[in-house]
Amino acid sequence: STLGFVLTMELVGPSKRSMCGVAFQAVFAVGIMLVAGWGALIKDRQILQIIYGCHALLLVGHIWLMDESPRWLWSNGRIRESVEIVKKALKMNGSPISLDTAEFVSKGMSEVRTSEESGSIGDLFRTPNLRKKTFNVLLCWFANSLVYYGLSLTTNSMEGNPFINMFIMGLVEIPSYILTVYLMDRLGRRTLTAVEMILGAICCIIAANVTAGAASMTFMFTGKFLIASSFAIIYNFSAELFPTMVRSFVMGLGAMCARGAGAAIPLMSLLDSFDPKIPAMIFSVVSLISGFLVMFLPETLNKPMPQTLQEGEEFGVGDTTFSSLCGEKRDRSLRKPSKTETEQMQALR
């Protein structure tokens, strides 16, 4: 699913990133509701597992429907293939823009970096700015997953039917994603992520300390609403922060951290034998810390995605929430996109 998201983000232009990125995450909410629905209808767990697995068959058609990423092809010297995909997008969008393949191949080959800049997972940690952003983003993935799945898996301890509770947990994400699409392009990725993670953590703290069942459930659903939104944004945010050379690596590492958090939740839930509040407090503290650190990441709204490792290292230097508030933004990454990038983005808009 992570590679699918990277491909989606690299196939669309800047004006469609928010919509496509969040729509990609909305399917998770549908999946949660399906899990609850099938679980309520089918009591045989072996049959239920087979039905869950059959949903993956829907992905087979993507082999013929999806094109390769033109950004990835371009950065790896496969200029002609990249241009052909962009021309296909132009035709499908009904755009009057015409591309000269031979001219682009000539220009592209002169811009392509040597093989020594092909990118590896080690490049994420080799230079200071990329290293700082990588650790910050990975913690954000871990924190979002911890709270997201922590709330999703607590439905058994909530009052009422567990299947209905899980269905509602998925349902509350849908309006969250709709609101996210609206706010992402107005408030930016950084501000929205930080605010939602901090408010989501506060909701978890209140839910853990409220004795009334209805009030506790209300705060839990509100926390899920907020964390679902921030979790969706971090996918977009991560893809836009890092250069094409290493984008798939950081998304893979982020997914690994998220799954690690998910695996740790059943172990953390054992701590409620000492005090039922402990798991929720752990979720909240991690989310609060990560939400604060997100403020030190650069904003990516309306900025071209970095292509090379050098651009990735320079991207966002000096750009934090605090520097923006003080009017001291010193982001050296505010480069204008090249003519080639501009034409590609226009084709994909």
C-alpha positions as CSV (number, residue, x, y, z in Angstrom):
1,S,0.0,0.0,0.0
2,T,2.9,2.3,0.7
3,L,4.4,1.9,-2.8
4,G,0.9,2.5,-4.2
5,F,0.7,5.8,-2.4
6,V,4.1,6.9,-3.7
7,L,3.1,6.0,-7.2
8,T,-0.2,7.9,-6.8
9,M,1.6,11.1,-5.5
10,E,4.2,11.0,-8.3
11,L,1.6,10.5,-11.0
12,V,-0.5,13.6,-10.2
13,G,0.3,17.3,-10.2
14,P,0.5,19.6,-7.2
15,S,-3.1,20.8,-7.5
16,K,-4.4,17.2,-7.0
17,R,-2.0,16.0,-4.4
18,S,-4.2,16.7,-1.4
19,M,-7.3,15.2,-2.9
20,C,-5.6,12.0,-4.2
21,G,-3.5,11.5,-1.1
22,V,-6.4,11.8,1.3
23,A,-8.7,9.7,-0.9
24,F,-6.1,7.0,-0.8
25,Q,-6.4,7.0,3.0
26,A,-10.2,7.1,3.0
27,V,-10.2,3.5,1.8
28,F,-8.8,2.5,5.2
29,A,-12.0,3.8,6.8
30,V,-14.0,1.7,4.4
31,G,-11.9,-1.3,5.3
32,I,-12.6,-0.8,9.0
33,M,-16.3,-0.7,8.3
34,L,-16.1,-3.8,6.1
35,V,-14.2,-5.7,8.9
36,A,-17.0,-4.8,11.3
37,G,-19.7,-5.7,8.9
38,W,-18.3,-9.1,7.9
39,G,-17.4,-9.9,11.5
40,A,-21.0,-9.3,12.6
41,L,-22.4,-11.4,9.8
42,I,-20.0,-14.4,9.7
43,K,-19.2,-16.2,12.9
44,D,-16.8,-18.8,11.4
45,R,-13.4,-17.2,11.8
46,Q,-11.7,-19.3,9.1
47,I,-14.3,-18.3,6.5
48,L,-14.1,-14.8,7.7
49,Q,-10.3,-14.8,7.1
50,I,-10.7,-16.1,3.6
51,I,-13.3,-13.4,2.8
52,Y,-10.9,-10.7,4.1
53,G,-8.1,-12.1,1.9
54,C,-10.3,-12.1,-1.2
55,H,-10.6,-8.3,-1.1
56,A,-6.9,-8.2,-2.3
57,L,-7.9,-9.7,-5.6
58,L,-9.2,-6.3,-6.6
59,L,-5.6,-5.2,-6.9
60,V,-4.8,-7.5,-9.8
61,G,-6.2,-5.2,-12.4
62,H,-3.8,-2.4,-11.3
63,I,-1.0,-4.2,-13.3
64,W,-2.6,-3.1,-16.5
65,L,-4.3,0.1,-15.4
66,M,-1.5,2.0,-13.7
67,D,1.5,3.7,-15.4
68,E,5.0,3.9,-13.9
69,S,5.9,7.1,-12.2
70,P,7.2,9.7,-14.7
71,R,9.3,11.3,-12.0
72,W,11.0,8.0,-11.2
73,L,11.6,7.3,-14.9
74,W,13.0,10.7,-15.4
75,S,15.4,10.6,-12.5
76,N,16.6,7.2,-13.6
77,G,17.4,8.3,-17.2
78,R,14.4,6.7,-18.9
79,I,13.4,10.1,-20.4
80,R,11.5,8.8,-23.4
81,E,9.2,6.6,-21.3
82,S,8.6,9.5,-18.9
83,V,7.6,11.8,-21.7
84,E,5.2,9.2,-23.2
85,I,3.4,8.9,-19.9
86,V,3.0,12.7,-19.6
87,K,1.8,12.8,-23.2
88,K,-0.8,10.2,-22.3
89,A,-1.9,12.3,-19.4
90,L,-2.2,15.3,-21.6
91,K,-4.4,13.4,-24.0
92,M,-6.6,12.0,-21.3
93,N,-7.0,15.5,-19.7
94,G,-7.9,17.1,-23.0
95,S,-5.0,19.5,-22.7
96,P,-3.8,21.5,-25.8
97,I,-0.2,21.4,-24.6
98,S,2.0,19.5,-27.1
99,L,5.3,17.9,-26.1
100,D,8.2,17.3,-28.5
101,T,9.6,13.9,-27.4
102,A,12.9,14.3,-29.1
103,E,13.5,17.7,-27.5
104,F,12.6,16.5,-24.1
105,V,14.9,13.4,-24.4
106,S,17.7,15.7,-25.4
107,K,17.1,18.1,-22.5
108,G,16.4,15.3,-20.0
109,M,19.6,13.4,-20.7
110,S,21.6,16.5,-20.0
111,E,19.9,16.9,-16.6
112,V,19.9,13.3,-15.4
113,R,22.4,12.7,-12.6
114,T,25.1,10.1,-12.7
115,S,24.5,6.7,-11.2
116,E,26.2,7.7,-8.0
117,E,23.1,9.6,-7.1
118,S,20.7,6.7,-7.6
119,G,19.7,6.9,-4.0
120,S,19.8,4.4,-1.1
121,I,18.3,4.1,2.3
122,G,21.6,5.3,3.8
123,D,21.2,8.7,2.0
124,L,18.3,9.5,4.4
125,F,20.8,9.6,7.3
126,R,24.0,10.8,5.6
127,T,23.4,14.6,5.7
128,P,22.2,16.6,8.7
129,N,18.9,18.1,7.3
130,L,17.7,14.9,5.7
131,R,18.6,13.0,8.8
132,K,16.7,15.4,11.1
133,K,13.6,15.3,8.9
134,T,13.8,11.5,8.6
135,F,13.8,10.9,12.4
136,N,11.1,13.5,12.9
137,V,8.9,11.9,10.2
138,L,9.4,8.4,11.5
139,L,8.4,9.4,15.0
140,C,5.3,11.0,13.5
141,W,4.4,7.8,11.7
142,F,4.9,5.8,14.9
143,A,2.8,8.2,17.0
144,N,-0.1,8.4,14.6
145,S,-0.2,4.7,14.2
146,L,0.0,4.1,18.0
147,V,-3.0,6.3,18.6
148,Y,-5.0,5.3,15.5
149,Y,-4.8,1.6,16.1
150,G,-4.8,2.0,19.8
151,L,-8.3,3.7,19.6
152,S,-9.4,1.2,16.9
153,L,-8.6,-1.8,19.0
154,T,-10.2,-0.6,22.2
155,T,-13.7,-1.2,20.9
156,N,-14.0,-4.4,23.0
157,S,-13.5,-2.4,26.2
158,M,-16.2,0.2,25.2
159,E,-19.8,0.0,26.2
160,G,-22.2,-1.5,23.6
161,N,-21.9,-3.9,20.7
162,P,-18.2,-4.2,19.6
163,F,-19.0,-4.5,15.9
164,I,-21.1,-1.4,16.0
165,N,-18.4,0.5,17.9
166,M,-15.8,-0.6,15.3
167,F,-18.1,0.4,12.4
168,I,-18.5,3.9,14.0
169,M,-14.7,4.1,14.5
170,G,-14.4,3.8,10.7
171,L,-17.4,5.9,9.9
172,V,-16.1,9.0,11.9
173,E,-13.1,9.0,9.6
174,I,-15.1,9.8,6.5
175,P,-16.0,13.4,7.5
176,S,-12.5,13.7,8.9
177,Y,-11.0,13.1,5.5
178,I,-13.5,15.5,3.8
179,L,-12.5,18.2,6.2
180,T,-8.8,17.4,5.7
181,V,-9.0,17.9,2.0
182,Y,-10.5,21.3,2.5
183,L,-8.0,22.4,5.2
184,M,-4.8,21.0,3.9
185,D,-4.5,23.5,1.0
186,R,-5.5,26.4,3.3
187,L,-3.7,25.8,6.6
188,G,-0.8,23.7,5.2
189,R,0.4,20.2,6.1
190,R,2.6,21.2,9.1
191,T,0.2,23.3,11.1
192,L,-2.7,20.9,10.6
193,T,-0.7,17.8,11.5
194,A,0.7,19.4,14.7
195,V,-2.6,20.8,15.9
196,E,-4.5,17.6,15.3
197,M,-2.0,15.4,17.0
198,I,-1.9,17.6,20.0
199,L,-5.7,17.9,20.2
200,G,-6.1,14.1,19.6
201,A,-3.7,13.4,22.5
202,I,-5.7,15.7,24.8
203,C,-8.9,13.9,23.8
204,C,-7.3,10.6,24.8
205,I,-6.2,12.0,28.1
206,I,-9.8,13.2,28.9
207,A,-11.3,10.0,27.7
208,A,-9.1,8.0,30.0
209,N,-10.0,10.1,33.0
210,V,-13.8,10.6,32.4
211,T,-15.9,8.1,34.4
212,A,-19.1,8.5,32.4
213,G,-19.3,5.9,29.6
214,A,-21.0,8.2,27.0
215,A,-18.6,11.1,27.6
216,S,-15.6,8.8,27.4
217,M,-16.8,7.3,24.1
218,T,-17.4,10.9,22.7
219,F,-13.9,11.9,23.4
220,M,-12.5,8.7,22.0
221,F,-14.5,9.2,18.7
222,T,-13.3,12.8,18.6
223,G,-9.7,11.7,19.1
224,K,-10.1,9.1,16.3
225,F,-11.5,11.9,14.1
226,L,-8.4,14.0,14.7
227,I,-5.8,11.3,14.4
228,A,-7.3,9.8,11.3
229,S,-6.9,13.2,9.7
230,S,-3.3,13.7,10.8
231,F,-2.4,10.1,9.8
232,A,-3.7,10.9,6.3
233,I,-1.7,14.1,6.1
234,I,1.6,12.4,7.2
235,Y,1.4,10.3,4.0
236,N,1.3,13.4,1.8
237,F,3.7,15.3,4.0
238,S,6.3,12.5,3.9
239,A,6.1,12.2,0.1
240,E,6.5,15.9,-0.4
241,L,9.4,16.4,2.0
242,F,11.8,14.0,0.5
243,P,13.4,13.8,-3.0
244,T,12.4,11.3,-5.6
245,M,15.6,9.3,-5.2
246,V,14.7,8.2,-1.7
247,R,11.0,8.9,-1.4
248,S,10.0,5.2,-1.5
249,F,12.6,4.4,1.2
250,V,11.3,6.9,3.7
251,M,7.7,5.8,3.0
252,G,8.7,2.2,3.6
253,L,10.5,3.1,6.8
254,G,7.5,5.1,7.9
255,A,5.2,2.2,7.3
256,M,7.6,-0.1,9.2
257,C,7.4,2.3,12.2
258,A,3.6,2.4,11.9
259,R,3.3,-1.4,11.9
260,G,5.7,-1.6,14.8
261,A,3.4,0.7,16.8
262,G,0.5,-1.5,15.8
263,A,2.3,-4.6,17.0
264,A,3.1,-3.0,20.3
265,I,-0.5,-2.0,21.1
266,P,-1.6,-5.5,22.3
267,L,1.4,-5.6,24.7
268,M,0.6,-2.1,25.9
269,S,-3.0,-3.1,26.6
270,L,-1.7,-5.6,29.2
271,L,-0.7,-2.6,31.3
272,D,-4.3,-1.8,32.0
273,S,-4.2,-4.6,34.6
274,F,-2.2,-2.2,36.7
275,D,-4.3,0.9,35.8
276,P,-6.8,1.2,32.9
277,K,-5.5,4.7,32.2
278,I,-1.9,3.7,31.5
279,P,-2.3,2.7,27.8
280,A,-4.2,5.9,26.9
281,M,-1.6,8.0,28.7
282,I,1.2,6.4,26.8
283,F,-0.6,7.0,23.5
284,S,-1.2,10.6,24.5
285,V,2.4,11.4,25.6
286,V,3.9,10.0,22.4
287,S,1.4,12.0,20.3
288,L,2.0,15.2,22.2
289,I,5.8,14.9,21.8
290,S,5.5,14.1,18.1
291,G,3.0,16.9,17.5
292,F,5.3,19.4,19.0
293,L,8.3,18.2,16.9
294,V,6.3,18.4,13.7
295,M,6.4,22.2,14.1
296,F,10.1,21.9,13.2
297,L,9.5,20.3,9.8
298,P,9.2,22.6,6.8
299,E,5.9,23.4,5.1
300,T,5.4,21.8,1.7
301,L,2.2,23.5,0.6
302,N,2.5,24.8,-3.0
303,K,6.2,23.9,-3.3
304,P,7.7,21.6,-5.9
305,M,8.7,18.2,-4.7
306,P,12.5,17.9,-4.5
307,Q,14.1,15.6,-7.2
308,T,17.7,15.1,-6.2
309,L,19.5,14.4,-2.9
310,Q,21.0,17.9,-3.0
311,E,17.6,19.5,-3.3
312,G,16.2,17.3,-0.6
313,E,19.0,18.4,1.8
314,E,18.4,22.1,1.1
315,F,14.6,21.8,1.2
316,G,13.2,23.4,4.3
317,V,16.4,24.7,5.9
318,G,15.3,27.3,8.5
319,D,11.6,26.8,7.9
320,T,9.8,26.0,11.2
321,T,6.5,27.0,12.7
322,F,8.3,29.4,15.0
323,S,10.4,31.1,12.3
324,S,7.2,31.6,10.2
325,L,5.4,33.2,13.2
326,C,8.3,35.5,13.7
327,G,8.6,36.4,10.1
328,E,12.1,34.9,9.8
329,K,11.6,32.2,7.3
330,R,14.9,31.4,5.7
331,D,14.0,28.5,3.5
332,R,16.6,28.2,0.8
333,S,14.5,25.5,-0.9
334,L,12.1,28.0,-2.5
335,R,13.6,27.4,-5.9
336,K,11.5,27.9,-9.0
337,P,10.7,24.7,-10.8
338,S,12.6,24.1,-14.0
339,K,10.9,24.5,-17.4
340,T,10.8,20.8,-17.7
341,E,9.1,20.4,-14.2
342,T,6.7,23.2,-15.0
343,E,5.6,21.6,-18.3
344,Q,5.2,18.2,-16.6
345,M,3.2,19.7,-13.7
346,Q,0.9,21.5,-16.2
347,A,0.3,18.3,-18.0
348,L,-0.7,16.5,-14.8
349,R,-2.9,19.2,-13.3
